[in-house]
Amino acid sequence: MGNQSGPEDIIVDSANAYWTNNGGSIAKCALGGCGTSPVTLVSGEFHPASIALDAVNVYWSNWSDQGTVKACAIGGCSGPATQLAGAQPYIGGLASNGTAIFWSTNNNTILEVARP
């Protein structure tokens, strides 16, 4: 899958592997391989960390004291990523059940938002 810029978290579905690069991007590669050319779904993010997905979107957190949760279609963003939450302190885990996205923060909370 080539040289990545600080891969952080990874998740797979039946066709692809998706991962966050703390250098600022979300990428994917077919499970059968993509050589050294993974597909970049979005770039220009601030330290993407945790990742989750459902049948429609890939979700990630940008890790900081004012972290965000964002979404992009699994085929790639046609524009800027959709921000689902902001001002989240140091997001830990991230998950989706197909109708909502859930995440934990370092202030001992579990939060959720409906899938866009």
Secondary structure, DSSP 4 states (H G I P E B T S, - for coil): ----S-EEEEEE-SSEEEEEETTTEEEEEETT--TT-PEEEE---SSEEEEEE-SSEEEEEE-STTEEEEEEETT--SSSPEEEEEEESSEEEEEE-SSEEEEEETTTEEEEEE--
